[in-house]
Amino acid sequence: MARTRVGVLASGRGTDFQSLIDARDRGELDVELAVLLCNVPGAPVLERARKAGVPAVVVDHRPYGQDREAFERQVVLVLREHRVDLVVFAGFMRIVTRYLVSEFPNRIMNIHPSLLPGFPGAHAHRDVLAAGAKVSGCTIHFVDASVDGGPFILQRAVPVLESDTEESLEARILEWEHRLLPLAVRLFAEGRLHVEGRKVRIDARGIDVPPGA
């Protein structure tokens, strides 16, 4: 059986992408990291791809202006060229259109640093602290055309401490992102995720899924 080919989209540091590389190298994730696509020239994630031997492509969104679909058409060309089965948004800081979603239905996965549906958007940690929430966390979900919407795959709650700053809260949540993202990709690659409307049924037999995920 052919290994699942994964295309990762990222915009920044690439720590979630690194978690996939590390899981692959440890033998815990039997997939092909087919391509890393970055929309920000010079982003640190590109160096991570180079060191890991993952092909990297830059598609700068800025020349496309407000034409998101034109940008996404170029993205899809790259993903098709690399024969991608699953698309993973790992810190990809772009709102996508129905076009991209329709090209990979239930095959785009995103990781978000809050317990969705609470605190969507680009500033989740700031918003959590401003609201005085006692619990935050992370969510891995399939992507639809809404902002941080789509059926949930895995979630993990992380307590918010009285002393927390955005940076300290982010660091604790990142630890769980780096554990859950490789697991979610593995579940997909092994055919263990079944989308039924808004719900994702998981066949976790024989897999160590962390409590609360």
N, C-alpha and C positions, 0 to 999 in steps of 0.2 A: 504493500500500500504506500502510495506516495506521501511524503511528508507535507504537512500544511505549510504553505508559503505565506509569510506574514510581511506586510508592508507597514512600517511605522511612520506616522507623521508627528513631527515635533517642531517646536519653535525656539527652545531655549537651552537650558543646562543639560537636559537629557538624562536626569537621574532615573526616571521611570524606564526609559529605553535601556539604561544600563542594567536595571533589574532583570530585563529579558535576556540580555547578553550573559549576565552572570548565571542565571538559571540554566541557560543553554550549555554554558561551559561546565557546569556542575553535573550535567546529565539529567537534570530534572525537567527539562523542557525540550521535547523532541520535535522541533519545528525548524524550518528554514527561514532565517531572517533575511528575506529576499531583497529588501531595499529600505533605506532610511530616507525619507523625503522631508526637507526642511524649507520653510518659507522665509527664513531670516538668514541672509548671507553672513557667514562668519560666526554663527551661533556655536557655542561649545559642544552641542550634541554632534556636530559634524566630526569633530576630532574623536569622539567616542566611537563613532561608526568606523572611522579609519583604523583605529587601533584594534577593533574587533573583526576587521575584515568584512564588514557589511557594506555593500555598495551604497553610496550616498549621492543624492541628487538635490540640487537647490532649485526651487521654483519660487522666485520672489513674487509676493502678491502685489507689491506696490505698483508695478507698471500697469496692472489691470484696473487700478482705481476702484470704483464702486461696482465694477462688473464681476461679482463673485463667481458667477457661473463660468465666465471665460477662464478665470483662474482655475476653477475646479476641473474644467475640461482638460487643461494641461496636466493637472494632478492625475486625473484618471488615465491619461495616455501613459504616464510613467508607471502607474500601478499595473496597467494592462501589459505593458512591455515586460514587466518583471513577473507576470503571471501570478499575481497575488490572489490568495484565497480569502484572507482575513486582513482587514485594515484596523490598526490600533492607533488611536489618538493618545499620545503620551506627552501631555503638555503642549498640545497643538492649539494655539490661541487664535482660532478663527471660527466664526459662526458659519455653518455650512448651509447650503440650500438643498431643496428637494432633489435637485439633479444628482448631487453626489450620493445622497442616501439611496436614491433609486437605482444607482449603478451597483451598489453592494447591499441589497436589502438584508437586514439581520446579519450582516457581515462586517459592520463597523462597530468597534468597541471603544469606549471612552472611559477615562478615569477622572473623577472629580473629587476635590478635597472637602466634601461635606456630606452629611447624610441627606441626600436628595429624598423628597422634593424640596427640602429646606435649603436655603442659601445657594441658589444657582448663580451663575455668572462668574466673572473674572476675579472677584475680590472676596472669596468665600471666608477666609480667615478674618479679615477685617470686619466683615458683616456679622460673623458669629460673635466676635468680641463686643461689637457695638450693641448687639441685641441682648447681651448678657446671658447668652445661652450657656447651659451647664454641660451640654454634650455636643460634640461634633463628630467628625469621622471622615470616612471616604466611601465612595460608591463607584462600582464598575457597572456600566450599563451599555446596552446596545443603543446606537444613535438613531434618532428620527429627526424630523425637520425642526423640532422645537429646541430651545436653548437648554442644554443639559437635561433633556427628556429622553424617553425611550425606556424599554423594559429593563428593570434592574437585574443584574446577575449576582453580584456579591456586595455586601456592605459590612463595615466594621465601625462600631462606635468607639470614640476616644473621648475621655473626660476633658472638660475645659477647666483648667486650674485658675485659682484666683490670681496667681502671679503671672499668668500667661501673657506673652506678647504675640504679635502675628508670627514672629520668627520661631518662637519656642513651640507654639501650637503647630505650625507647619512642619517642624522637624519631627514631632511625635506622630503626626498623621502620615508623613512620608514613609516612616518605618513600615506602616501597614500597607501603604500603596505598593511598596516594593515587594511585599509578601503576596498580596492578593492579585496583582496584575499578572505575574507569570502563571499563577494558578488558574485564573480565568482563561488565559490563552490556552493552557493545557486542556481545560475542560472542553473548549471549543474544538481543539485539534483532535480530541479523542471522541468527538461526537456525543458528548454528554450534556449539551445544552439544547433545550427544546422550547422554542418560543410559542406560547399559547396566548394570543391576544397581548395583554399587558404583563403577563407573567412569564418568567423563565423557569422551566422545570429543570432541575439538575440531577443527573445520575451520578452520585458521588461514591458509589460502591467501590471499595478498595483504595480510596484516595483520602488522605489526611486533610480534611477541611478544618481550618481553625475554628474553635467555638465562637459563635457570634457573627460568623461571616455568612 
